[in-house]
Amino acid sequence: MNHPYEAIAKICRLFGKSRQAFHQMEKRHVRHSVNDEMLLVYVKEIRRQQPRIGTRKLHSMLKPVMVSNSINLGRDKFFGLLRKSNLLVKGRRKHIRTTDSDHVFKKYPNLIERYVPSGPEQIWASDITYLSAERGFVYLSLVTDQYSRRIMGYHVHPTLETNGPLEALKMALNDRRYRETSSLIHHSDRGIQYCCEEYIRILESNKIQISMSNRGNPYENAIAERVNGILKSEFYLDRFFKDIEQVKQVVREVVMVYNTQRPHASCDYMTPDQAHEHHGILKKRWKNYKPKEMSKILQPIGEDVKKVLAQLLMKNDNSVFVKA
């Protein structure tokens, strides 16, 4: 019976490789396996507090670990590692309507269109989202700083009444840090909660300008919608809770982790708390591919038709179909 090393030597000669090269390849394979397992341990540890945090942010958070351990793993290979380990984030179900803009109160114009904040507490975005409990929905009101993405105020309320947004606004005002140095705009949708006299009175008494998105256009309050989505998709706030007290406890913990630990791609991968201490335009770590894709779709179409289609798409009108 031949010795195992003799068989290895024959195989190496067959492929024109030395036995040393074979052993080096074997060591690299073992080292890569160990590195992959170590990274997966870190991923699972981060996911304990941020269950659905995205792969790009995980890759950014783990860069110091990779550098200190001489691990060279690019973003695409990192995606492949998480895919092979069944750790990629899956999508979630769609949400229900929480905005009623059919009321008699005054609606205010959009003041933040084409306005890019250069520091914290220049624009606050407010919104309401629903959470599911055993006895029905409860409602989470949020006030988010549009520059740092920091959640300034929040409140969980059993109904869609104004009390929820009011308490969130009061918390945000108490946590305001740049009262004397920045002019603040409060932006929201046209829901009755944000247009009622009590809410408007508090904004005016604090010398805060009032801005609202146009009817039926959620893209004009995209930051608030985005934060709602992050809390639900990455922190499992879209699950069923026992009661409102459990919701309040979990939301308190989630907001703390979101503000202090989650890096934000729109804030140069800083956490919202870190970004809130900065001034100046923050570098965005994401790319918007939609305009490029849209230009390819509309390229062979006439200019008039392009304008009509663009307006329909902005209105999110899914009832219109164009036949070839």
Buried (B, 14 or more C-beta within 10 A) or exposed (E): EEEEEEEBBEEBEEEEEEBEEBEEEEEEEEEEEEBBEBBBEBBEEBBEBBBBBBBBBBBBBBEEEBEEEEBEBEEEEBBEBBEEBEBEBEEBEEEEEBBEBEEEBEBBEBBBEEBEBEBBBBBBBBBBBBBBBEEEBBBBBBBBBBBBBBBBBBBBBBEBEBBBBBBBBBBBBEBBEBEEEBEBBBBBBBBBBBBBEEBBEBBEEEEBBBBBBBEBBEEBBEBBBBBBBBBBBBBBBBEEBEEBEEBBEBBEEBBEBBBEBBBBBBBBBBBBBBBBEBBEEBEEBEEEEEEEEBEEEBEEEEEEEBEEBEEBBEBEEEEEEEEE
